[in-house]
């Protein structure tokens, strides 16, 4: 394939290839991505992205749109505002663009959103806007301003702070309508509407309530096909589903789909086979792993054999066609291994995927979208060494390179990534991702290492480019990094997930310790030269390591940690359903009750706008251990819990991490 460079960005920063032995500077991860959040309209005529805002010293984003019928005309660009910063954008249809923004906010929430019930909260607020490709006008997306009438001042302030509506289904074949969910103040419900992008008119489709909500919407016309329901049952809840009868229009209960909340089964509707009336469902009711199965609402039974299953990993989703020629057909599926694998069963897409993989060896290729005749195909490429890059395949033969998120990072500065499984001390198999320093090979001298557990804990890591920047930041400084998918992680089967219940700081922590042991046995690291660094739940794991006697770590870095297990357990048990689902699982070793056992140095950092794991967790732990071990505490101005983080916050935390690992982490 030939490659044509498309000058989509007006000014592309000149970069010089760094020496592979040099650490990648913190600025390379702190600055805004050159391009991100790239999407193409279904007709292939409009490209939308966020770019690095001109003249912002690499700190801000801007919204950019291009007419792909005339790309040489350049882009229309609107920089983020002084307070509201663009964080997401998406091409819709009818010439419309969806864009989300975020800004710092301090004030009294009074129960509106996550934060203090009383007094002021330092947090961030998000808003979603609609504009067109010319970007002349921006309006809050899908809202009905009539909510202001007849509501209290507190409610009005709450609604002004938060986005009260969201896109639910894009209805790919409809030229101007989408399905939205909107909070209605008069009823206190989330109602669903058919929303016209040209006229802004809305037609009610479904009224949700505390017990019932849409589970699957017909992508042709917006009709609700499946309804999800929940009812209290003794000390539990029962989740059930009703499916609309195609002949009578009435919803009919489907007992085979029901399960108790405490059982924690997954039932995810992917779509409907229009030729048979059966439904595509992802579920783990029949296996430790997620399988795709066909469900018949007439016989009220699943097919005996799965439609798609994998012997080792879960099926992540089915890929359904969105263009007129392939609409609602199953085109392929994804396999949720340590690296997501896309498998196309459609011969056209399988051929395209194979050709693109040839053109971009040793990178993962994802086809994002395409128009009806495949004359314009938007795809991304990435790897552990290459930040995501965006490309257009034109007329099935020419590749137009749109841009890379971080082109200033030299892949030669980053080493090999390995996908492995190790045995925990009780024999459980633990998946893990290992990233090595550039140039390191088996048989070389051991290097310093970091065990890097993810947050959640009901979450997981994925191989490829690390969006946080922490992994490449550390490997370019000579550290090997292992990311264990410890018990309690999701995505690798029910057995591994449920094994984490009640094991905070206990068997979950053993898995992190055993990851360090695996590094030593493989000759990658040596005892006394291994740190643990985690964020959110990973910060809990790092704090737990500080007070666990006889552990393998020489120091710990806890970002936005939970340290008071009893307190978070109470918070997660305030709601009955949340208590059943997760509150009962938050048990184990409480770091705050064991601070007298602190034995290794610790760095704790947290943002002053973090309402998910507020600063009292990190500060309280720091106060309790600082007289026993070397301890540092960093309160990061204007940082929230989730990404994207500001340039200034990254330029505080990344050098602090580097300095602590180099100067404060004891060595054997």
N, C-alpha and C positions, 0 to 999 in steps of 0.2 A: 504494500500500500504506500502511495506517496503521501507526503505530509505537507500541508499548507498552513503557514502561520497566520492566524487571524488577529489583527491588531485591535482587539476589543477594548483594551485599556488604553486610555489616552496617554498615560505616562507610566511606563514600566520601569521599576527601579533597577538600575544597573547592579549586577552582582558579580562578585569574583569568587571563583571556586576556592574554598578554604582547604588547607592541608588536612588530610584525613586524621592526623594525629592531634589536631587542635580541638579543644572543646567547642561545641556550638554555643555562642554567647546567649545569655538570657534574653536579650533583645529580640533574637530570632523567633522566640516562642511568645514573647509578650506583645509584640506588635500585631495589628490587625492582619488577618489573612488578606492576601492580594485579591482573591476572589473566593466566594463561598455561596452556599444556598442557591445553587444554579438550577433553573428549571426551564422547560420549554412548553409552550402551549400545545394542546393536542393536535392542532392543525399545522404545527411546525413553523408558524409565521413569527412568533414572538419568543425572545429569550429574555429571561429575568435573572438577576443576580444581585448579591451584595458585593461591593468592591471596597477596597481601602479608599477612604475619602481623600480627595486631593487636598494638599496643604493642611493636613491634620497631624503632622508629625507621627504618622503611622498609628494613631490612637483611635480613630473613629471609622465608622462605616458609611457607605452611601448606597442608595438604591440606583440600579442601572437597568435600563431596558433597551433592547435592540430589535429592529425590524429585520428579520432574517431574509426577507425578499430583497433587501438593500443594505447589507451589513457594512458596506464601505461608507455609508452615511454616518457611521459612528453611533454612540449611545446617548440616551437622555439620562442625565445624572442628577439626583437630588441628595445632597449630604444629610446626615443625621442632624437633628436640631441641637441646640445648645444643651438641652436637658434630656430630651427623648432620643434614644439611640436605636437605630435599626438593628435587629438581631435575627430576622428571618424574612424571606420573601418567596413568593410562589406565583408563577403564571397561571391564571385561570382561563377564562374564555370571554367572548364578547368584548375583547380588548381590555379586560380588567386584570388587576394585579392585587394580590393580597400581601400585606407587609405588616410585620409585628415590630413593636418598639418597646423599650424598657427605660425607666428612669428611676433615680434615687428618690425616696420619699420618706419623710419623718413626720409622724403624727399619731393621733389616737385612732386605732383601728376599731376598738369596741367589738371585737368578734368578727370583723370583716376580714377574712383571709387569715393566713398563718402569722401569728405574732401575739403580743400581749393583749389580754382581755381588758386591762385597765392601764392607764398611763400611755406615754408615747412609745412608739416602736420605730426603730430605724430599719427600713426594709427597702424593697424595690417594687414598683408596680409595672404591669404589662398592659399594653393596649394593642389591638389589631385594627388595621385600617384598610380601606379599599381605595385604589386610585386607578387611573388608566395608563396606557403606555406613554402618554405625553406627560404624566405626572403633574398636571396642572392643579388638581384638587385632591385633597386627602380627606376622607370622612371615616368616622368610626364604623367598623364593619358590622353590617347586619343588625344594627341596634334599632330600637323603637323608642324615641325620646319621650313618648307619652308616659313612660314610667315615672316621670317627675311628678305627675299629678297624683295627689292623694297619698303620698308616702312621707314618712318622717324625715327629718333633717339627717338623722344618722343613716337611714337607709339610702337616701339620696347621695350622701357622701360616699357610702360604700360602693354604690353602683357607678359613681363617677370614677372611682379608683380602679375598678376591675372591669375587664371586658365581660360583657353580659351575654355574648353570643359567640358561636363558633361554627365553622364549616364542618359538616358531617359527611356529605357525599357530593362529589363533583358532577354526577350524572353525565358521564362522558359523551353520550349521543345527543343530549339536549343542547341546543345552541346557546341558550341564555339562562337556564335555570339551574340552581343547585339546591341541596337540602341543608338547612341550618338548624342549630339548636339555640334557643333564646330563653333566657330567664324572664318570666313574666311576674312582675311585682304584685299585681292584683291577686293572682292565684297562688303565688309562691312556688310555681312549678317550672320545670324546664320543658317547654313545648317545642315541637318540631314543625318547621315550615318549608314549603316550596318557595324559594326566594328568587326573584327575577333580577339579574345583575344589571339589566338596562334600566328598568323602571323603579327598582328598589321595592317593588310590591311583594307582599308575602301572603301565602295561602296556608292555613293551618292543615297539617297532616296528621298530627298525633299529639295527644296530651299525656305527658308522663306524670308519674306521681312517685311517692316513696316506695311503692311496691312494684311498679311496672315501668319498663322503658324499652325503646326499640333495640333489638339485637342485630337485625339484618334488614337493610333497606334495598328495595329493588333498584338496581342501578339504571334501569331504563326509565322509570317514571317517578321514583321517590316513594312508592307505596311501602309501608311497613310489612315485611314478610314474616318476621319472627319477633316475638315479644319475650323479653326476659322478665322474670318475676321473682320476688323474694318474700318469704313469710317466716315470722318467728315460729319456732317449734320447740317447746320446752326450753332447754338451755342452749338451743342451737338455732340455726336458720336453715331453711330449705330453699335452694335455688332451683327454679323450674323454668320451662320454656313452652310457649304456645306458638303454633304455626298457623298462618292464615290458610283456610281452605280455599283453593282456587275457584271452586264452583259456587260456594255459598258466601264467601267473603268473611266468614266467621273464624275467630281464632280457636284452635282446638288444642287442648292440653296434650303434652307428649311425655308420659311418665318415664320412658326409657332415658330421657335426658336429665332427669332430676337427680340432685345429690345434695347432701348436707354440706353446709359451709365448712364444718370441721374436717370433712374428708378431703377438701382442697383439690378436687378434680378440676380439670380444665375442659370446657366445652366452648369452642370458638367456631362460629359459623363463618365460612369463607365465601359462600355463594350458593347459587342454585343451578342445577343442570336442567335447562329449560326443556330438553327433549323428554326427560323422564319424570320431572317434578321432584327428584331427589335432591337433597342438600349436601354440600361439601362441608364437612365438620372436622376440625382438628381436636383431638381428645387424647387423654392419657388414661381413659377408663379401662382400656384393654391391655395396656402395656406400661412398663416403667417409663417409656418414651412417648412423645407425642407422635400420633399417626394421623394421616388423612383418611377419613372413612366417608362412605355414602350413607345418608340417613333417609329413610322413606317415611314421610309423614302420614301416609295412608295405612301401611301395615304397622307403623310406629315402632320400627326396628332398624338397627344398623345392619348393613351387609355383613356377612360372616367374615369376609376377608378385607383387610385394609386396601384402600385405593393406592396409597403410597406409604411406605414405611422404610426405615433404615435400621440395620442391625445394631448400630453403635450410637447414633445420635437422633435427636428429635427432628421432625419435619417442622420447619419454621413457618412457612405459609405456602399457599398455592398461588401461582401467577395466572391471573385471569385477563383475557384480552379486553382492551378498552377502545379499540378502533372498529369501524363498521365491518371490516372483513373478518375480524376474529373475536367480535364482542362476546364476552361471557364464556368463551371457550378456555379450557385449562391448557395453558401453554407451557407449563413447567412447575417447578417447586424449588424451595430452598431447603438445604440441610444445615441445621444449626450445630456444626462442629465447633472446634476452637476457632476455625476460620469458616465464615459462611460460604457455602458452596451453592451456586445457582445451577440447576439442571433444567435445560429446556427440552421438552418433548416435541415442541413444534419445530419442524425441520428448517424453516426460514430463520427463526431466531437462533436455533442451534448452530446453523451455518455462520450467521453473523458473529455469534459469540466465539466460535472457533477461530474465525479470521482475525478478530480483534485480539484474542489471546496471543496469536502468532505475532502480531504487530507490536505487542507490548509484553515481551517475555518477562517472567519472574514478577509480574504484577497481577493483582486481582482486577478483573474487568467486570463492571456492573452496567448493564443496559438500563438506563433510567426511563427513557420514553422514546417514542417514535411516532411519525405521522403515518397515515393510512397506507401509503405505497412504499414506506421505508426509504424515501428519498432524503429524509433528515432523521438521524438517530442520535440522541444525546446519550453519551456514556461517560463513566468515570473510571479512572485507574488509580490504584494506590498499592502500597506495600508498607512494610515496617520501615523501609528506608526512604520511601517516596510519599510526600504528603499528597492528599487527593488532588487529581488533575481532571479537568473537564474538557471534553472533546465532542465534536460533531462529525458523524460519518455522513458524507454527502453522496447521494446517488450510488451508494453501496461500494464506492471505490476510493474516494478521497477523504482523508482525515483532516479536519480543521481543529487545531489546538486552540482552545479558548483561554486556558490559563491554569496555573497551579496555585494552591492555597499558600504555599510557602516555598517559592522557587529559589529563594536565597539559601536554603539548606542543602548542603552537598550530600548526596546519598552515600558517598564514600566515607563520610564521618560516622556512619552507623553500621553496625555489624549484623550478623546472621540472627534470624528469629527461628526458634525451634518450638514445635508443638509436641508436648510430651505428656505422659501419665506416670505418676509415681504412687507407690503404696504407702499409705499412712501406717502408723504403728499397729493399728488394729486390723490391717489388711484391706481397708477400703481404698478403691482406686480414685485418685484425685487428679483431674485434668489440670494442666498448667501451661502457661506460655513463658518461654525463656528467651530473653533478648541479650545478646552478647556484645561486648565491645568490638569495634571495627578491627579486623585482622586477627582476633583471637581464634585459635583452633585447638582441637583436642590434643592434649599432650603439652600445651604451653603451661607456663607457671600459673597457679591460681591467681585470681584477681579479686579485689574487694567486691562485695555483692550486696544486693538489697532484695529482701522479700517484700512484695508490694501487693497486699491484699486489697481487693476492691471494696467499694461502699455497698450499701444495701441494708442488710446482707442479702436480701432477696433480689439479686442482680447477678451479673456475670461480666467477664471481660471478653473481648473479641480480638483476634489476631489482626495484624495490619497496622496502619498508622495510629498512633496514640494521640487522640485529640487534645488531651490535657497537656501534652508536651513533656510530662515528667519522665517517661521512660526514655525517649531519645536524649533528653537533657542529661540523664544519669549515665547512659551507655556511652555517650560521646566523651564522658569524663573518666572512662575506664572501668565503670561498674557493670557487672552482670546483674540483670534484674529478672526475678521470677515472679509471675503473677499466679498464685494458686487459686483454683476454683474450689475453695474449701467447702466442706459440707454445710448446707444452708444456701449454697448458690443455686440459682435457678437456671434452667435451660439444658441441664445435663441429666434429666430424669428425676422421677419422684424419690427414688431411694436416696440419692445424694442430697436433694433438697430437704426432705423430711428429717434426715439424720442430724440436721442442725438444730432442731427444736430443743430448747432448754440447754444448749451447749455453748452459750456465749462465754468466752474465756476458758472453756474446757476442751472438748474434742475439736471444736472449730479452731481453737488456738493450737491444739496439737498439730493440725494440718499445716499451719504456717511454720511451726517449729520443724516439722518433718520435711517441708520444702527446703529449709536451710540445710538439713541433713543430706538431702538429695544432692544439692549443689556441691557439698563437700565430697560425697562419695563419687561424684562424676569428675572430680578434679577441677571443677570450675572455681570454687571458693575454698578458703581454708578457715578452720575454726578461729574465732576471735576477730574476724574481719567481715562480719555480716551484720547489716543493719535491717531494721524493719521500718517501713514507711507506708502509711495508709491514710486515707481521707474518709470522713464520715464514719460508717461502720469500720472501715479500714483504720481510721483514727482510734476507734475503740480497741481494735486488735493491737495497735502499737502501744496504747496506754496499758493494756492488759499485760503486754510483754515486759513492761517496766517493773511490774510487781509480781511476776511469776518466777519463783526461785529456779535456778538451774537452767534457764533458757539458753538458746544458742546465739543470742543477739548481743552485739557490743554497744548498741544504742538504739534509740527509737525516735521517729518523727511522726507526730500525731497531728494531722490536719483536720480542722473542724470536727473534733472527736466527740463521741458520747463517752463520758467517763462515769456517770452516775447511773448505773444499771437499774437501780430501784426506781429512780425518777422517770426514766424513759419508759420503763415497764408500766408505771401508773398512767403516763400520758397515753400510751398505746392501748390502754384498757378502759379509757373513759367512755368510748362508744361500744355498745354491745357487740355489733358485728365486727368491729376492729379487734375487740378483745378475743373473739372466737377465732378470727383469721390469723392474727399475728401476736396480739398482746400476750396470750398464754405461752408463746414460744420464747419470750424475752426473759430468760432465766439462766443462771450460771454463776460465774465468778464476777463479783462487782469490784472494779478497780478502786473506787472511792472508799471501799471498806477494807482495802488491803494496802493502803499507801505506806504503811509501816514496813512493808517488805520490798520497797523500791530498791533496785540494785544496779540500774544502768542509766546513763545520761539520757535526757529527753528534751526535744524541742517540740513545743506546742504552738500552733498558729490557728487563728480563726478570724473571719471577717466580722466587722462591727455591724454589718447589715444581715448577718446570718440568723434567720429565724427558724431554720430547720434544726440546727444543733447550736443553740445560743452559746455565747462566750462563757457563761458561768461553768459549763462543763470543763473546758480547757483551763480556765483561770482557777477554778476550785482544785483541780488536780495539781496544777503547778504550785499553788500555795501549800498543798499538803506534802509534796515530795521535794521541794526545793532545798530544804535543809538536810535531806538525806542523800541526794544524788545531784550532780550538776544538771541544772534545769534552766531552760529559756522559754519565755512566753512572748509571742508576737501577736498583737491585735492589729489586723490589717484594715486600714481605713477604706470605707466604701466597697468592701467585698461582700458579696452574698454567697449563699451556699453553692448554687449551681453555676456552671459555665453559661455564657461567656464571662470571663473575669476581665477587669480593666487592665490596661497597660501598666498603670502605676502599681496595682496590686501584684501583678506578676513580677514586676521589677523589685518588689520587696521580698516576695516569698522565694523565688528561685535562687537568688544569691544567698538567702538565709539557709536554704536547704544545702546548697553547695558548701558553704562555710562550715556548717555543723558537721556534715559528713567528713570533711577534711581535717577539722581542727578539734572537734569535741568528741568524736566517736573513738572510744578507747580501742587500742590495738593489742593483740597478743604478742 
